[in-house]
Amino acid sequence: AFNKLMAAGDKAGAAAMAQKQLELELAEFTDRCANYPTDLGLKYELGRRMLIAGKADEAIVELQKASRDARRHVASMLLLGQAYARKGWLREASDTYERTLQADMTEDRRKEVLYNLADVKERMGKENNSADDLAKALDCFSQVAQIDFNFKDVRTRLENLRK
């Protein structure tokens, strides 16, 4: 139904449907977490949906718990960093991404963590007029470009930082 609305050009209808689906999933995972409080996979799913719904504070609580699950550690930490960044807590986001890079992960996931760290470091560098943070952003964007030259807008971000 969602795809049909999008294909028909009804973006408002599709957005309303997606919002309703998100609310249903939030309610479902909140209920499941209450019934199975030790299931870290459920906490990850709830935290992910809370972040999508714009509930960063609530997402942080669930994702911190979910990050204790070895199978979802990197994914949880990535979302946790995004939740901090969305709140404007750039230091916490940066520290979270730095810690995440210590873990074993796929190259695709590493590229994602590095990109997010670079984005946060660039924001920190511009806000605090910090050459160190801008240099770190440049380094991280460079690493991403070396892994995947076409990843998101990494080329543009790299070229802009070099200016």
Secondary structure, 3 states (H helix, E strand, C coil): CHHHHHHCCCHHHHHHHHHHHHHHHHHHHHHHHHHCCCCHHHHHHHHHHHHHCCCHHHHHHHHHHHCCCHHHHHHHHHHHHHHHHHHCCHHHHHHHHHHHCCCCCCHHHHHHHHHHHHHHHHHHHHHHCCHHHHHHHHHHHHHHHHHCCCCCCHHHHHHHHHC
